[in-house]
Amino acid sequence: MSYAVIGAGNTGQAIASYLSLNGKKVKLYSRSPIKAERLTQQGLELKGVYSAKISIEASANINEVIKDAEFIIITTTSFGHKPIFRQLKPFLKNNQTIVIFPGYWGAAECKEVLGPVMEDRNITIAETSAMPFVSKADNAGSVYINRIKKNVQVSSIPTSKNPSISTTFLDAFPQLIPANNIFETSLNNTNVCIHTPITLFNASRIDASEEFKFYTNGVSPLTVTYVEKLDEERRKLADLFLVETIDILTLLNDFYETDYSSLYEALPGLFPEAIAPTTLNHRYMNEDIPFGLVPISELGRKVGIETPYTDSIINTASLLMNKDFRKEGVNFEGLTKEEIVSLGGLTQPI
């Protein structure tokens, strides 16, 4: 089976290297021709959990990368999802599978962009709840996979021909476990509840480019309490959509096979050296709010669930950064409640 990995950043390089190491045929897409040529000529040195020198075939021609691929893995940032889906649309072949790492409601956006093409060409659209690896590429020829996560969920939008994602794909990624629907994967992305309040409550330090350890020095008991309140709203919405979910602490303990007794202990314990951003124009704000918290808030509005803690973060961050995060994000504009429910293959009304 052949794989196309779209996006040559930290995650893209890690996943392409991992698949190649495991004997899979892989092509990597980079929007930079210079970077693609360098990766093809030099390859990648895989370090950390794995150790190997990997040959990589990379290209800046997206059609060249995907034309023979059975599985197309999207690893771009969330705000790059729709542009990539639009690029892919005219080149998609019958029976291909698109998997977004991680989802951030990318599967719903992909279906919206592809429209009738999804059914006409029997395209399976899937997404994960998180990245399977904690990784970092140094853009000098090395990619570090520091940790492998366990029990990362993956789900697909059911079609008339494909009710679920291929077992072949699941065999390639034993870190993944099947989820029931895309509400389960997107609502189980807990990063959005963790990153945003810590960033916002340390905004002056970050805006001044002060260097500090994000979880060790940036977390307080009140901050963690707010994180837990956001998480309660996420889980309340999940319950309504019949999504099996667990609290952030349990999810982190499952991911990393630890047994922390509190989130206040777990965050600095799991990530003691994580450095805070030095600017507010960072994915913790520009990605986690519009593609994480905004859909939670907007879904809540449509189904009558109040989300005051989520709304407060969105509104305060929008005012602080002079951005309309609701407009920029996944807001399900134009979709009825019934159409939203159908995305997850749910049959009973909510």
KOLNU-536839 format. One record per residue (C-alpha): x, z, y. Coordinates in nm, 4 decimals, always signed. Layout:
<pts>
<pt><u>X</u><w>Z</w><v>Y</v></pt>
...
</pts>
This chain:
<pts>
<pt><u>+0.0000</u><w>+0.0000</w><v>+0.0000</v></pt>
<pt><u>+0.1250</u><w>-0.0749</w><v>+0.3511</v></pt>
<pt><u>+0.0969</u><w>+0.1356</w><v>+0.6654</v></pt>
<pt><u>+0.1088</u><w>+0.0646</w><v>+1.0379</v></pt>
<pt><u>+0.1937</u><w>+0.3542</w><v>+1.2689</v></pt>
<pt><u>+0.0826</u><w>+0.3002</w><v>+1.6283</v></pt>
<pt><u>+0.2882</u><w>+0.5005</w><v>+1.8792</v></pt>
<pt><u>+0.6619</u><w>+0.5709</w><v>+1.8570</v></pt>
<pt><u>+0.6637</u><w>+0.9198</w><v>+2.0069</v></pt>
<pt><u>+0.7259</u><w>+1.2518</w><v>+1.8325</v></pt>
<pt><u>+0.4409</u><w>+1.2197</w><v>+1.5837</v></pt>
<pt><u>+0.4704</u><w>+0.8461</w><v>+1.5265</v></pt>
<pt><u>+0.8392</u><w>+0.8633</w><v>+1.4425</v></pt>
<pt><u>+0.7836</u><w>+1.1658</w><v>+1.2171</v></pt>
<pt><u>+0.4967</u><w>+1.0049</w><v>+1.0239</v></pt>
<pt><u>+0.6738</u><w>+0.6691</w><v>+0.9898</v></pt>
<pt><u>+0.9863</u><w>+0.8451</w><v>+0.8625</v></pt>
<pt><u>+0.7852</u><w>+1.0613</w><v>+0.6219</v></pt>
<pt><u>+0.6016</u><w>+0.7620</w><v>+0.4753</v></pt>
<pt><u>+0.9216</u><w>+0.5591</w><v>+0.4434</v></pt>
<pt><u>+1.0974</u><w>+0.8523</w><v>+0.2770</v></pt>
<pt><u>+0.8153</u><w>+0.8572</w><v>+0.0217</v></pt>
<pt><u>+0.8550</u><w>+0.4914</w><v>-0.0632</v></pt>
<pt><u>+0.5739</u><w>+0.3470</w><v>+0.1485</v></pt>
<pt><u>+0.5969</u><w>+0.0162</w><v>+0.3312</v></pt>
<pt><u>+0.5712</u><w>+0.1025</w><v>+0.7022</v></pt>
<pt><u>+0.5801</u><w>-0.0792</w><v>+1.0342</v></pt>
<pt><u>+0.5985</u><w>+0.1128</w><v>+1.3630</v></pt>
<pt><u>+0.4493</u><w>-0.0042</w><v>+1.6933</v></pt>
<pt><u>+0.6114</u><w>+0.0839</w><v>+2.0254</v></pt>
<pt><u>+0.4872</u><w>-0.0547</w><v>+2.3551</v></pt>
<pt><u>+0.8546</u><w>-0.0754</w><v>+2.4599</v></pt>
<pt><u>+1.0367</u><w>-0.3812</w><v>+2.3182</v></pt>
<pt><u>+1.3708</u><w>-0.2132</w><v>+2.3897</v></pt>
<pt><u>+1.2753</u><w>+0.0989</w><v>+2.1944</v></pt>
<pt><u>+1.1343</u><w>-0.1086</w><v>+1.9079</v></pt>
<pt><u>+1.4555</u><w>-0.3098</w><v>+1.8821</v></pt>
<pt><u>+1.6716</u><w>+0.0044</w><v>+1.8906</v></pt>
<pt><u>+1.4668</u><w>+0.1732</w><v>+1.6167</v></pt>
<pt><u>+1.4836</u><w>-0.1386</w><v>+1.3998</v></pt>
<pt><u>+1.8588</u><w>-0.1753</w><v>+1.4420</v></pt>
<pt><u>+1.9603</u><w>+0.1916</w><v>+1.4224</v></pt>
<pt><u>+1.6884</u><w>+0.3484</w><v>+1.2096</v></pt>
<pt><u>+1.6138</u><w>+0.7204</w><v>+1.2285</v></pt>
<pt><u>+1.7896</u><w>+1.0299</w><v>+1.1067</v></pt>
<pt><u>+1.5277</u><w>+1.2653</w><v>+0.9661</v></pt>
<pt><u>+1.6168</u><w>+1.6332</w><v>+1.0038</v></pt>
<pt><u>+1.4627</u><w>+1.9750</w><v>+0.9513</v></pt>
<pt><u>+1.2324</u><w>+2.0141</w><v>+0.6512</v></pt>
<pt><u>+1.3553</u><w>+1.6746</w><v>+0.5279</v></pt>
<pt><u>+1.7030</u><w>+1.5262</w><v>+0.5514</v></pt>
<pt><u>+1.7566</u><w>+1.1518</w><v>+0.5237</v></pt>
<pt><u>+1.8616</u><w>+0.8360</w><v>+0.7030</v></pt>
<pt><u>+1.5550</u><w>+0.6142</w><v>+0.7361</v></pt>
<pt><u>+1.5347</u><w>+0.2410</w><v>+0.7972</v></pt>
<pt><u>+1.2444</u><w>+0.1552</w><v>+1.0268</v></pt>
<pt><u>+1.0826</u><w>-0.1795</w><v>+1.1039</v></pt>
<pt><u>+0.9479</u><w>-0.1535</w><v>+1.4595</v></pt>
<pt><u>+0.7879</u><w>-0.4038</w><v>+1.6938</v></pt>
<pt><u>+0.6184</u><w>-0.4259</w><v>+2.0337</v></pt>
<pt><u>+0.3780</u><w>-0.6875</w><v>+1.8937</v></pt>
<pt><u>+0.0728</u><w>-0.4956</w><v>+1.7745</v></pt>
<pt><u>-0.0659</u><w>-0.7872</w><v>+1.5712</v></pt>
<pt><u>+0.2641</u><w>-0.8208</w><v>+1.3865</v></pt>
<pt><u>+0.2578</u><w>-0.4501</w><v>+1.3035</v></pt>
<pt><u>-0.0991</u><w>-0.4290</w><v>+1.1700</v></pt>
<pt><u>-0.1633</u><w>-0.7703</w><v>+1.0147</v></pt>
<pt><u>-0.0669</u><w>-0.6698</w><v>+0.6599</v></pt>
<pt><u>-0.1495</u><w>-0.2995</w><v>+0.6833</v></pt>
<pt><u>-0.4208</u><w>-0.1383</w><v>+0.4771</v></pt>
<pt><u>-0.3935</u><w>+0.1820</w><v>+0.6802</v></pt>
<pt><u>-0.3446</u><w>+0.1937</w><v>+1.0580</v></pt>
<pt><u>-0.2397</u><w>+0.5374</w><v>+1.1833</v></pt>
<pt><u>-0.2891</u><w>+0.6097</w><v>+1.5552</v></pt>
<pt><u>-0.0489</u><w>+0.8690</w><v>+1.6994</v></pt>
<pt><u>-0.0807</u><w>+0.8049</w><v>+2.0729</v></pt>
<pt><u>-0.2049</u><w>+1.0632</w><v>+2.3215</v></pt>
<pt><u>-0.5823</u><w>+1.0928</w><v>+2.3500</v></pt>
<pt><u>-0.6035</u><w>+0.9107</w><v>+2.6824</v></pt>
<pt><u>-0.4259</u><w>+0.6196</w><v>+2.5111</v></pt>
<pt><u>-0.6852</u><w>+0.5927</w><v>+2.2329</v></pt>
<pt><u>-0.9346</u><w>+0.3592</w><v>+2.3986</v></pt>
<pt><u>-0.6690</u><w>+0.1143</w><v>+2.5297</v></pt>
<pt><u>-0.5167</u><w>+0.0975</w><v>+2.1800</v></pt>
<pt><u>-0.8558</u><w>+0.0448</w><v>+2.0157</v></pt>
<pt><u>-0.9207</u><w>-0.2431</w><v>+2.2555</v></pt>
<pt><u>-0.5814</u><w>-0.3948</w><v>+2.1680</v></pt>
<pt><u>-0.6479</u><w>-0.3628</w><v>+1.7954</v></pt>
<pt><u>-1.0033</u><w>-0.5013</w><v>+1.7995</v></pt>
<pt><u>-0.9301</u><w>-0.8778</w><v>+1.8005</v></pt>
<pt><u>-0.6618</u><w>-0.8488</w><v>+1.5304</v></pt>
<pt><u>-0.8359</u><w>-0.6282</w><v>+1.2742</v></pt>
<pt><u>-0.8700</u><w>-0.7686</w><v>+0.9236</v></pt>
<pt><u>-1.1378</u><w>-0.6964</w><v>+0.6641</v></pt>
<pt><u>-1.1246</u><w>-0.3610</w><v>+0.4830</v></pt>
<pt><u>-0.8624</u><w>-0.1933</w><v>+0.7013</v></pt>
<pt><u>-0.8686</u><w>+0.1811</w><v>+0.7684</v></pt>
<pt><u>-0.7909</u><w>+0.3365</w><v>+1.1079</v></pt>
<pt><u>-0.6885</u><w>+0.7041</w><v>+1.1064</v></pt>
<pt><u>-0.6353</u><w>+0.8965</w><v>+1.4322</v></pt>
<pt><u>-0.3807</u><w>+1.1824</w><v>+1.4287</v></pt>
<pt><u>-0.5322</u><w>+1.4092</w><v>+1.5595</v></pt>
<pt><u>-0.8897</u><w>+1.3112</w><v>+1.6377</v></pt>
<pt><u>-0.9805</u><w>+1.4602</w><v>+1.9749</v></pt>
<pt><u>-1.3095</u><w>+1.2712</w><v>+1.9126</v></pt>
<pt><u>-1.1085</u><w>+0.9520</w><v>+1.8712</v></pt>
<pt><u>-1.3214</u><w>+0.8330</w><v>+1.5788</v></pt>
<pt><u>-1.6335</u><w>+0.8366</w><v>+1.7966</v></pt>
<pt><u>-1.4502</u><w>+0.6488</w><v>+2.0733</v></pt>
<pt><u>-1.3149</u><w>+0.3965</w><v>+1.8221</v></pt>
<pt><u>-1.6623</u><w>+0.3221</w><v>+1.6869</v></pt>
<pt><u>-1.7857</u><w>+0.2745</w><v>+2.0440</v></pt>
<pt><u>-1.5046</u><w>+0.0251</w><v>+2.1207</v></pt>
<pt><u>-1.5291</u><w>-0.1708</w><v>+1.7946</v></pt>
<pt><u>-1.9071</u><w>-0.1983</w><v>+1.7971</v></pt>
<pt><u>-2.0369</u><w>-0.4462</w><v>+1.5343</v></pt>
<pt><u>-1.6798</u><w>-0.5242</w><v>+1.4247</v></pt>
<pt><u>-1.6747</u><w>-0.1955</w><v>+1.2331</v></pt>
<pt><u>-1.9483</u><w>-0.3039</w><v>+0.9897</v></pt>
<pt><u>-1.8758</u><w>-0.6788</w><v>+1.0020</v></pt>
<pt><u>-1.5153</u><w>-0.6308</w><v>+0.8870</v></pt>
<pt><u>-1.5807</u><w>-0.3139</w><v>+0.6862</v></pt>
<pt><u>-1.3444</u><w>-0.1034</w><v>+0.8972</v></pt>
<pt><u>-1.3167</u><w>+0.2627</w><v>+0.8000</v></pt>
<pt><u>-1.2586</u><w>+0.4943</w><v>+1.0970</v></pt>
<pt><u>-1.1182</u><w>+0.8400</w><v>+1.0307</v></pt>
<pt><u>-0.9505</u><w>+1.1255</w><v>+1.2164</v></pt>
<pt><u>-0.7661</u><w>+1.4497</w><v>+1.1458</v></pt>
<pt><u>-0.8156</u><w>+1.7943</w><v>+1.2951</v></pt>
<pt><u>-0.4439</u><w>+1.8362</w><v>+1.3767</v></pt>
<pt><u>-0.1015</u><w>+1.6850</w><v>+1.3348</v></pt>
<pt><u>+0.0331</u><w>+1.7363</w><v>+0.9812</v></pt>
<pt><u>+0.3820</u><w>+1.8141</w><v>+1.1137</v></pt>
<pt><u>+0.5423</u><w>+2.0123</w><v>+1.3925</v></pt>
<pt><u>+0.7971</u><w>+1.7546</w><v>+1.5036</v></pt>
<pt><u>+1.0219</u><w>+1.6453</w><v>+1.7869</v></pt>
<pt><u>+1.2015</u><w>+1.3155</w><v>+1.8401</v></pt>
<pt><u>+1.5083</u><w>+1.3206</w><v>+2.0661</v></pt>
<pt><u>+1.4905</u><w>+0.9454</w><v>+2.1468</v></pt>
<pt><u>+1.8554</u><w>+0.9202</w><v>+2.0458</v></pt>
<pt><u>+1.7935</u><w>+0.8313</w><v>+1.6836</v></pt>
<pt><u>+1.6844</u><w>+1.1640</w><v>+1.5351</v></pt>
<pt><u>+1.3446</u><w>+1.3104</w><v>+1.4537</v></pt>
<pt><u>+1.3056</u><w>+1.6756</w><v>+1.3543</v></pt>
<pt><u>+1.0200</u><w>+1.7921</w><v>+1.1337</v></pt>
<pt><u>+1.0323</u><w>+2.1674</w><v>+1.1805</v></pt>
<pt><u>+0.7196</u><w>+2.2659</w><v>+0.9884</v></pt>
<pt><u>+0.4581</u><w>+2.1164</w><v>+0.7623</v></pt>
<pt><u>+0.1019</u><w>+2.2326</w><v>+0.8183</v></pt>
<pt><u>-0.1307</u><w>+2.3019</w><v>+0.5282</v></pt>
<pt><u>-0.5040</u><w>+2.2333</w><v>+0.4989</v></pt>
<pt><u>-0.5293</u><w>+1.9887</w><v>+0.7887</v></pt>
<pt><u>-0.8749</u><w>+1.8332</w><v>+0.7752</v></pt>
<pt><u>-0.9499</u><w>+1.4612</w><v>+0.7684</v></pt>
<pt><u>-1.2898</u><w>+1.2916</w><v>+0.7906</v></pt>
<pt><u>-1.4365</u><w>+0.9462</w><v>+0.8416</v></pt>
<pt><u>-1.7488</u><w>+0.7926</w><v>+0.9904</v></pt>
<pt><u>-1.9615</u><w>+0.6847</w><v>+0.6923</v></pt>
<pt><u>-2.0522</u><w>+0.3174</w><v>+0.6638</v></pt>
<pt><u>-2.2781</u><w>+0.1283</w><v>+0.4277</v></pt>
<pt><u>-1.9774</u><w>+0.0394</w><v>+0.2070</v></pt>
<pt><u>-1.7415</u><w>+0.3331</w><v>+0.2566</v></pt>
<pt><u>-1.8930</u><w>+0.6814</w><v>+0.2605</v></pt>
<pt><u>-1.5502</u><w>+0.8483</w><v>+0.2731</v></pt>
<pt><u>-1.1797</u><w>+0.7857</w><v>+0.3257</v></pt>
<pt><u>-0.9709</u><w>+0.6314</w><v>+0.0494</v></pt>
<pt><u>-0.8138</u><w>+0.8614</w><v>-0.2093</v></pt>
<pt><u>-0.5004</u><w>+0.6465</w><v>-0.1809</v></pt>
<pt><u>-0.4540</u><w>+0.7679</w><v>+0.1744</v></pt>
<pt><u>-0.5139</u><w>+1.1289</w><v>+0.0742</v></pt>
<pt><u>-0.2527</u><w>+1.0969</w><v>-0.2011</v></pt>
<pt><u>+0.0044</u><w>+0.9928</w><v>+0.0599</v></pt>
<pt><u>-0.0701</u><w>+1.3017</w><v>+0.2702</v></pt>
<pt><u>-0.1162</u><w>+1.6077</w><v>+0.0461</v></pt>
<pt><u>-0.1255</u><w>+1.8169</w><v>+0.3659</v></pt>
<pt><u>-0.4758</u><w>+1.6805</w><v>+0.4313</v></pt>
<pt><u>-0.8049</u><w>+1.8041</w><v>+0.2909</v></pt>
<pt><u>-1.1346</u><w>+1.6140</w><v>+0.3205</v></pt>
<pt><u>-1.3884</u><w>+1.7382</w><v>+0.5741</v></pt>
<pt><u>-1.7587</u><w>+1.6573</w><v>+0.5791</v></pt>
<pt><u>-1.7740</u><w>+1.4666</w><v>+0.9080</v></pt>
<pt><u>-1.6001</u><w>+1.3994</w><v>+1.2380</v></pt>
<pt><u>-1.7676</u><w>+1.6994</w><v>+1.4016</v></pt>
<pt><u>-1.5761</u><w>+1.9092</w><v>+1.1533</v></pt>
<pt><u>-1.2373</u><w>+1.7552</w><v>+1.2350</v></pt>
<pt><u>-1.2780</u><w>+1.7411</w><v>+1.6126</v></pt>
<pt><u>-1.4385</u><w>+2.0839</w><v>+1.6431</v></pt>
<pt><u>-1.1648</u><w>+2.2305</w><v>+1.4228</v></pt>
<pt><u>-0.8947</u><w>+2.1231</w><v>+1.6674</v></pt>
<pt><u>-0.8196</u><w>+2.4707</w><v>+1.8023</v></pt>
<pt><u>-0.5332</u><w>+2.3630</w><v>+2.0293</v></pt>
<pt><u>-0.7822</u><w>+2.3018</w><v>+2.3077</v></pt>
<pt><u>-0.8898</u><w>+2.6663</w><v>+2.3069</v></pt>
<pt><u>-0.5308</u><w>+2.7962</w><v>+2.3044</v></pt>
<pt><u>-0.3333</u><w>+2.5702</w><v>+2.5365</v></pt>
<pt><u>-0.5682</u><w>+2.5414</w><v>+2.8317</v></pt>
<pt><u>-0.6324</u><w>+2.9051</w><v>+2.9309</v></pt>
<pt><u>-0.2675</u><w>+3.0030</w><v>+2.8855</v></pt>
<pt><u>-0.1634</u><w>+2.7092</w><v>+3.1040</v></pt>
<pt><u>-0.4274</u><w>+2.7721</w><v>+3.3693</v></pt>
<pt><u>-0.3604</u><w>+3.1474</w><v>+3.3870</v></pt>
<pt><u>+0.0113</u><w>+3.0746</w><v>+3.4365</v></pt>
<pt><u>-0.0515</u><w>+2.7879</w><v>+3.6802</v></pt>
<pt><u>+0.1608</u><w>+2.9214</w><v>+3.9675</v></pt>
<pt><u>+0.4625</u><w>+2.9761</w><v>+3.7404</v></pt>
<pt><u>+0.4270</u><w>+2.6304</w><v>+3.5875</v></pt>
<pt><u>+0.3681</u><w>+2.4614</w><v>+3.9224</v></pt>
<pt><u>+0.6879</u><w>+2.6238</w><v>+4.0516</v></pt>
<pt><u>+0.8731</u><w>+2.4878</w><v>+3.7446</v></pt>
<pt><u>+0.9634</u><w>+2.8392</w><v>+3.6345</v></pt>
<pt><u>+1.1159</u><w>+2.8424</w><v>+3.2888</v></pt>
<pt><u>+0.9515</u><w>+3.0869</w><v>+3.0504</v></pt>
<pt><u>+0.8471</u><w>+3.1063</w><v>+2.6876</v></pt>
<pt><u>+0.4886</u><w>+2.9889</w><v>+2.6698</v></pt>
<pt><u>+0.3552</u><w>+3.2277</w><v>+2.4062</v></pt>
<pt><u>+0.6107</u><w>+3.5082</w><v>+2.4241</v></pt>
<pt><u>+0.5987</u><w>+3.5515</w><v>+2.8039</v></pt>
<pt><u>+0.2821</u><w>+3.3649</w><v>+2.9020</v></pt>
<pt><u>+0.0278</u><w>+3.5481</w><v>+2.6855</v></pt>
<pt><u>-0.1421</u><w>+3.8769</w><v>+2.7756</v></pt>
<pt><u>-0.4253</u><w>+4.0714</w><v>+2.6077</v></pt>
<pt><u>-0.6782</u><w>+3.9394</w><v>+2.8605</v></pt>
<pt><u>-0.5564</u><w>+3.5820</w><v>+2.8109</v></pt>
<pt><u>-0.6016</u><w>+3.6142</w><v>+2.4351</v></pt>
<pt><u>-0.9500</u><w>+3.7588</w><v>+2.4888</v></pt>
<pt><u>-1.0408</u><w>+3.4491</w><v>+2.6915</v></pt>
<pt><u>-0.9012</u><w>+3.2247</w><v>+2.4168</v></pt>
<pt><u>-1.1242</u><w>+3.4066</w><v>+2.1690</v></pt>
<pt><u>-1.4292</u><w>+3.3588</w><v>+2.3961</v></pt>
<pt><u>-1.3611</u><w>+2.9839</w><v>+2.4101</v></pt>
<pt><u>-1.3298</u><w>+2.9885</w><v>+2.0352</v></pt>
<pt><u>-1.6679</u><w>+3.1610</w><v>+1.9988</v></pt>
<pt><u>-1.8342</u><w>+2.8802</w><v>+2.1960</v></pt>
<pt><u>-1.6592</u><w>+2.6192</w><v>+1.9810</v></pt>
<pt><u>-1.7802</u><w>+2.7884</w><v>+1.6622</v></pt>
<pt><u>-2.1359</u><w>+2.8324</w><v>+1.7926</v></pt>
<pt><u>-2.1542</u><w>+2.4568</w><v>+1.8474</v></pt>
<pt><u>-1.9988</u><w>+2.3965</w><v>+1.5058</v></pt>
<pt><u>-2.2654</u><w>+2.6093</w><v>+1.3393</v></pt>
<pt><u>-2.5394</u><w>+2.3961</w><v>+1.4938</v></pt>
<pt><u>-2.3789</u><w>+2.0775</w><v>+1.3597</v></pt>
<pt><u>-2.3429</u><w>+2.2326</w><v>+1.0129</v></pt>
<pt><u>-1.9658</u><w>+2.2328</w><v>+1.0477</v></pt>
<pt><u>-1.7649</u><w>+2.4725</w><v>+0.8380</v></pt>
<pt><u>-1.5143</u><w>+2.6354</w><v>+1.0694</v></pt>
<pt><u>-1.3147</u><w>+2.9537</w><v>+1.1000</v></pt>
<pt><u>-1.1682</u><w>+3.1477</w><v>+1.3878</v></pt>
<pt><u>-0.8336</u><w>+3.0489</w><v>+1.5379</v></pt>
<pt><u>-0.6407</u><w>+3.3382</w><v>+1.3851</v></pt>
<pt><u>-0.7556</u><w>+3.2546</w><v>+1.0316</v></pt>
<pt><u>-0.6896</u><w>+2.8844</w><v>+1.0902</v></pt>
<pt><u>-0.3324</u><w>+2.9542</w><v>+1.2078</v></pt>
<pt><u>-0.2688</u><w>+3.1846</w><v>+0.9138</v></pt>
<pt><u>-0.3963</u><w>+2.9095</w><v>+0.6805</v></pt>
<pt><u>-0.1841</u><w>+2.6403</w><v>+0.8479</v></pt>
<pt><u>+0.1392</u><w>+2.8367</w><v>+0.8288</v></pt>
<pt><u>+0.0640</u><w>+3.0609</w><v>+0.5296</v></pt>
<pt><u>+0.1043</u><w>+3.3820</w><v>+0.7318</v></pt>
<pt><u>-0.1007</u><w>+3.7009</w><v>+0.7547</v></pt>
<pt><u>-0.1030</u><w>+3.8068</w><v>+1.1209</v></pt>
<pt><u>-0.3696</u><w>+4.0659</w><v>+1.1972</v></pt>
<pt><u>-0.4364</u><w>+3.9585</w><v>+1.5583</v></pt>
<pt><u>-0.4100</u><w>+3.6450</w><v>+1.7677</v></pt>
<pt><u>-0.2063</u><w>+3.8404</w><v>+2.0247</v></pt>
<pt><u>+0.0591</u><w>+3.8919</w><v>+1.7569</v></pt>
<pt><u>+0.0247</u><w>+3.5503</w><v>+1.5943</v></pt>
<pt><u>+0.0904</u><w>+3.3253</w><v>+1.8945</v></pt>
<pt><u>+0.4344</u><w>+3.4615</w><v>+1.9919</v></pt>
<pt><u>+0.5100</u><w>+3.5355</w><v>+1.6273</v></pt>
<pt><u>+0.4540</u><w>+3.1785</w><v>+1.5130</v></pt>
<pt><u>+0.6008</u><w>+3.0076</w><v>+1.8191</v></pt>
<pt><u>+0.8597</u><w>+3.2482</w><v>+1.9666</v></pt>
<pt><u>+1.0796</u><w>+2.9796</w><v>+2.1238</v></pt>
<pt><u>+0.8110</u><w>+2.7462</w><v>+2.2611</v></pt>
<pt><u>+0.8925</u><w>+2.6717</w><v>+2.6246</v></pt>
<pt><u>+0.6153</u><w>+2.6420</w><v>+2.8824</v></pt>
<pt><u>+0.5525</u><w>+2.3122</w><v>+3.0608</v></pt>
<pt><u>+0.7247</u><w>+2.2734</w><v>+3.3967</v></pt>
<pt><u>+0.4363</u><w>+2.0784</w><v>+3.5466</v></pt>
<pt><u>+0.0586</u><w>+2.0990</w><v>+3.5341</v></pt>
<pt><u>+0.0496</u><w>+1.7243</w><v>+3.4717</v></pt>
<pt><u>+0.0940</u><w>+1.7969</w><v>+3.1049</v></pt>
<pt><u>-0.1062</u><w>+1.7236</w><v>+2.7898</v></pt>
<pt><u>-0.2223</u><w>+2.0872</w><v>+2.7789</v></pt>
<pt><u>-0.4315</u><w>+1.9988</w><v>+3.0843</v></pt>
<pt><u>-0.4592</u><w>+1.6178</w><v>+3.0894</v></pt>
<pt><u>-0.5430</u><w>+1.5862</w><v>+2.7191</v></pt>
<pt><u>-0.6814</u><w>+1.9166</w><v>+2.5942</v></pt>
<pt><u>-0.9386</u><w>+1.9473</w><v>+2.8736</v></pt>
<pt><u>-1.0954</u><w>+1.5974</w><v>+2.8907</v></pt>
<pt><u>-1.0644</u><w>+1.5236</w><v>+2.5178</v></pt>
<pt><u>-1.1122</u><w>+1.8757</w><v>+2.3848</v></pt>
<pt><u>-1.3108</u><w>+2.1065</w><v>+2.6101</v></pt>
<pt><u>-1.5231</u><w>+1.8437</w><v>+2.7874</v></pt>
<pt><u>-1.6837</u><w>+1.7162</w><v>+2.4630</v></pt>
<pt><u>-1.7597</u><w>+2.0751</w><v>+2.3607</v></pt>
<pt><u>-1.9277</u><w>+2.1365</w><v>+2.6947</v></pt>
<pt><u>-2.1147</u><w>+1.8053</w><v>+2.6953</v></pt>
<pt><u>-2.2367</u><w>+1.8469</w><v>+2.3379</v></pt>
<pt><u>-2.3539</u><w>+2.1952</w><v>+2.4349</v></pt>
<pt><u>-2.5542</u><w>+2.0514</w><v>+2.7226</v></pt>
<pt><u>-2.7234</u><w>+1.7941</w><v>+2.5007</v></pt>
<pt><u>-2.8285</u><w>+2.0453</w><v>+2.2358</v></pt>
<pt><u>-2.9034</u><w>+2.3429</w><v>+2.4608</v></pt>
<pt><u>-2.6019</u><w>+2.5675</w><v>+2.3929</v></pt>
<pt><u>-2.4469</u><w>+2.7408</w><v>+2.6932</v></pt>
<pt><u>-2.0669</u><w>+2.7274</w><v>+2.7218</v></pt>
<pt><u>-1.9759</u><w>+2.9333</w><v>+3.0333</v></pt>
<pt><u>-1.6144</u><w>+3.0030</w><v>+2.9349</v></pt>
<pt><u>-1.5501</u><w>+2.6379</w><v>+2.8524</v></pt>
<pt><u>-1.7251</u><w>+2.5204</w><v>+3.1699</v></pt>
<pt><u>-1.5216</u><w>+2.7599</w><v>+3.3821</v></pt>
<pt><u>-1.1905</u><w>+2.6193</w><v>+3.2566</v></pt>
<pt><u>-1.3057</u><w>+2.2601</w><v>+3.3122</v></pt>
<pt><u>-1.4367</u><w>+2.3276</w><v>+3.6627</v></pt>
<pt><u>-1.1419</u><w>+2.5395</w><v>+3.7791</v></pt>
<pt><u>-0.8824</u><w>+2.2959</w><v>+3.6435</v></pt>
<pt><u>-1.0662</u><w>+2.0006</w><v>+3.8001</v></pt>
<pt><u>-1.0663</u><w>+2.1687</w><v>+4.1413</v></pt>
<pt><u>-0.7066</u><w>+2.2848</w><v>+4.1099</v></pt>
<pt><u>-0.5719</u><w>+1.9430</w><v>+4.0128</v></pt>
<pt><u>-0.8162</u><w>+1.7342</w><v>+4.2159</v></pt>
<pt><u>-0.9380</u><w>+1.5498</w><v>+3.9067</v></pt>
<pt><u>-1.2777</u><w>+1.4876</w><v>+3.7536</v></pt>
<pt><u>-1.2019</u><w>+1.5898</w><v>+3.3963</v></pt>
<pt><u>-1.5651</u><w>+1.5441</w><v>+3.2933</v></pt>
<pt><u>-1.5641</u><w>+1.1825</w><v>+3.4046</v></pt>
<pt><u>-1.2230</u><w>+1.1146</w><v>+3.2473</v></pt>
<pt><u>-1.3078</u><w>+1.2755</w><v>+2.9157</v></pt>
<pt><u>-1.5305</u><w>+1.2236</w><v>+2.6128</v></pt>
<pt><u>-1.8740</u><w>+1.2910</w><v>+2.7573</v></pt>
<pt><u>-2.1030</u><w>+1.1005</w><v>+2.5149</v></pt>
<pt><u>-2.2571</u><w>+0.9247</w><v>+2.8133</v></pt>
<pt><u>-2.5535</u><w>+0.7132</w><v>+2.7136</v></pt>
<pt><u>-2.5842</u><w>+0.8586</w><v>+2.3628</v></pt>
<pt><u>-2.9042</u><w>+1.0328</w><v>+2.2600</v></pt>
<pt><u>-2.8976</u><w>+1.3512</w><v>+2.0556</v></pt>
<pt><u>-3.0078</u><w>+1.1499</w><v>+1.7507</v></pt>
<pt><u>-2.7240</u><w>+0.8977</w><v>+1.7975</v></pt>
<pt><u>-2.4706</u><w>+1.1799</w><v>+1.8284</v></pt>
<pt><u>-2.5973</u><w>+1.3380</w><v>+1.5076</v></pt>
<pt><u>-2.5666</u><w>+1.0050</w><v>+1.3233</v></pt>
<pt><u>-2.1926</u><w>+0.9908</w><v>+1.3991</v></pt>
<pt><u>-2.1417</u><w>+1.2668</w><v>+1.1495</v></pt>
<pt><u>-2.3749</u><w>+1.1228</w><v>+0.8889</v></pt>
<pt><u>-2.6108</u><w>+1.4163</w><v>+0.9355</v></pt>
<pt><u>-2.9666</u><w>+1.3586</w><v>+0.8245</v></pt>
<pt><u>-3.1542</u><w>+1.6647</w><v>+0.9440</v></pt>
<pt><u>-3.2494</u><w>+1.7161</w><v>+1.3094</v></pt>
<pt><u>-3.0850</u><w>+1.9847</w><v>+1.5199</v></pt>
</pts>
